[in-house]
């Protein structure tokens, strides 16, 4: 990969997934029932993506996505496309019960199993993850703004933390290190091809690293004979190997997700402050930007931000995607001000103004991590995004 200039930083962002129109959801449901063919669905997806890109640009967003409209779930498009992964019904005892999502999986299971992917052979990237999606986005975005297109993709440890020792067949791999070596190869190939196609903005969606902030999850890992410190290091090392030698012009961020499905918060979130992982996350994980969820008290205070290095950014997820109620703009500005003060308190001589320059804002999560979103209307979503843009412009005039 060759080097190029850093893409411009914008103060207003969103996390990728957006509410699908009902017509698209109906066509996708028709695909499963045999009433819709794939060609008809693909055409509808492109039309919906064109419209959602226009919406993003109309509200003033510079960074745009396809809303993840070609996906059923936010993590689709990576592991399901790897040779060596197989879709199977996995017994519930092969799901790590300490994960925030495990109770919901157990509750939804009707036969003691739940669908997932297991590695049954050597992993190979034999087809692109998101090249077709990126190429289509280029066709509906002006050439001068291609660098602002954001591609989101799931974390490399997605299935590993979910299934632990059951992630892969022992006929395929003899160790986690062997398994992740091939995942690294696949992700590096995808990033290289995306970069060559003109992509300059990647966001990893990672609901796993937050498990290392939960006492219950840490205790559960130890119960299964895992060393949480070694496991976290393995995951960080995997990211760093994927990103090693990337061009300077490729901006990479990571969304530390706390869960956003419309089932109860008890089922789908992990509580705990970022304090437990902040120093390691900010200083050892070689990304440019951290998308952190701060819309409620479940994330703790801004105190961990004092560990943010000077050369990195944080995107504060202050606007909720779980409720249509609009936040108070003045309260949002006050929270950004508080975050800047804490970043500046890190002891490295940083001024509050310098710290403020490292901050951007966004909704706390995507609007539709799963294709059927929360009880949000399209208009509710537009108002939320407009709030993000207007607040960013009020804090950083002309930089949203």
Secondary structure by P-SEA (a helix, b strand, c coil): cccccccccccccccccccccaaaaaaaaaaaaccccaaaaaaaaaaaaaaaaaaaaaacccccccccccccccccccccccccccccccccccccccccaaaaaaaaccccbbbbbbbcccccccccccaaaaaaaaaaccccccccbbbbbbcccccccccccccccccccccaaaaaaaaaaaaaaaaaaaaaacccbbbbbcccccccccaaaaaaaaaacccaaaaaaaaaaaaaaaaccccccbbbbbbbcccccccccccccccccccccaaaaacccccccccccccccccccccccccccccbbbbbccccccccccccaaaaaaaaaaaaaaaaaccccccaaaaaaabbbccccccccccccccccaaaaaaaaaaaaaaaaaaccccc
